[in-house]
């Protein structure tokens, strides 16, 4: 299992904006992560007294970043930072998620990749129930861009 400190070393999201607490398992073609910070009243994405389900898309996008960081490190490199450019096929099965008592889990895998972009599918669940799913596309920012 990979903990939060190691995740922080892999991605640009730092402090409370690093949304994942641990990598449960990963390989070159998929990743599974876990988070429990959605219950924190000081969560940085909180609006008023709640976390709206649309913020689960950021969890999905960060799953991509963690997977990219692990894959790059595995190849003795460092992942390029990316900019989220599109969300497609997103289905939110809850209106909010700050009131969910258990951990969040995400499974993600790449659908398409090139030197300057990636598209991933993600599925986020709570206690075995699917709460969000979709696809996210990222444009990678190479050196000098």
RABELGI-V722418 format. One record per residue. RES is the residue in one letter. PHI is phi in radians with two decimals (* if undefined). PSI is psi as a letter, one per 40 degrees, with the letter a starting at -180 (NA if undefined). OMEGA is omega in whole degrees, 0 to 359 (999 if undefined). Layout:
RES/PHI/PSI/OMEGA
RES/PHI/PSI/OMEGA
//
This chain:
X/*/i/180
X/-1.91/h/184
X/-1.59/i/185
X/-1.03/d/181
X/-1.03/d/179
X/-1.21/d/176
X/-1.04/d/179
X/-1.02/d/180
X/-1.33/e/186
X/-1.79/d/189
X/-2.22/i/178
X/-1.33/e/181
X/-1.27/h/185
X/-2.13/i/179
X/1.04/a/182
X/-1.17/e/178
X/-1.35/e/169
X/-1.41/h/191
X/-1.53/e/184
X/-1.75/h/180
X/-1.64/d/182
X/-2.79/i/171
X/-1.69/h/181
X/-1.37/d/175
X/-2.83/i/177
X/-2.78/i/170
X/-2.59/a/183
X/-1.11/d/186
X/-1.99/e/178
X/-2.88/i/178
X/-2.55/i/174
X/-2.31/h/184
X/-2.21/i/180
X/-2.40/i/177
X/-2.46/i/176
X/-2.28/e/185
X/-1.27/e/182
X/-1.12/e/179
X/-1.56/e/183
X/-1.30/h/180
X/-1.08/e/180
X/-1.72/e/180
X/-0.94/h/185
X/-1.16/e/179
X/-1.66/e/182
X/-1.12/h/176
X/-2.09/h/186
X/1.17/b/183
X/-1.89/f/184
X/-2.60/i/171
X/-1.88/h/180
X/-1.32/i/185
X/-1.00/d/181
X/-1.00/d/179
X/-1.21/e/175
X/-1.13/d/176
X/-1.12/d/176
X/-1.17/d/174
X/-1.05/d/178
X/-1.09/d/179
X/-1.14/d/178
X/-1.22/d/174
X/-1.06/d/176
X/-1.04/d/182
X/-1.09/d/180
X/-1.12/d/180
X/-1.09/d/178
X/-1.05/d/178
X/-1.12/d/178
X/-1.16/d/180
X/-1.13/d/180
X/-1.14/d/179
X/-1.07/d/178
X/-1.06/d/178
X/-1.71/f/179
X/1.07/f/178
X/-2.28/a/178
X/-2.33/h/181
X/-1.18/i/173
X/-1.27/i/174
X/-1.17/i/181
X/-2.31/i/176
X/-2.09/h/177
X/-1.16/h/183
X/-2.01/e/181
X/-2.79/i/169
X/-2.14/h/181
X/-2.37/i/174
X/0.99/f/182
X/-1.35/h/173
X/-2.19/h/179
X/-1.85/h/185
X/-1.71/e/176
X/-2.39/i/177
X/-1.56/d/179
X/-2.55/i/181
X/-2.40/e/178
X/-1.20/e/182
X/-1.66/e/179
X/-1.41/h/188
X/-1.32/d/184
X/-1.66/a/179
X/-1.26/i/171
X/-1.59/i/174
X/-2.25/i/180
X/-2.26/h/169
X/-2.06/h/180
X/-2.48/i/177
X/-2.69/i/180
X/-1.24/i/175
X/-1.82/d/181
X/-2.64/i/181
X/-2.53/i/171
X/-2.48/a/182
X/-1.12/d/184
X/-2.13/e/178
X/-2.73/i/176
X/-2.52/i/170
X/-2.27/h/181
X/-2.17/i/167
X/-1.80/i/177
X/-2.38/i/176
X/-2.41/h/181
X/-2.02/h/182
X/-2.27/i/176
X/-2.35/h/181
X/0.84/f/176
X/1.46/e/179
X/-1.77/h/178
X/-1.15/h/178
X/-2.02/e/177
X/-2.80/i/176
X/-2.71/i/178
X/2.97/a/177
X/-2.23/i/179
X/-2.25/h/178
X/-2.03/h/182
X/-2.24/h/170
X/-1.67/h/181
X/-1.42/i/181
X/-1.77/h/181
X/-1.28/i/178
X/-1.06/h/179
X/1.52/e/178
X/-1.73/NA/999
//
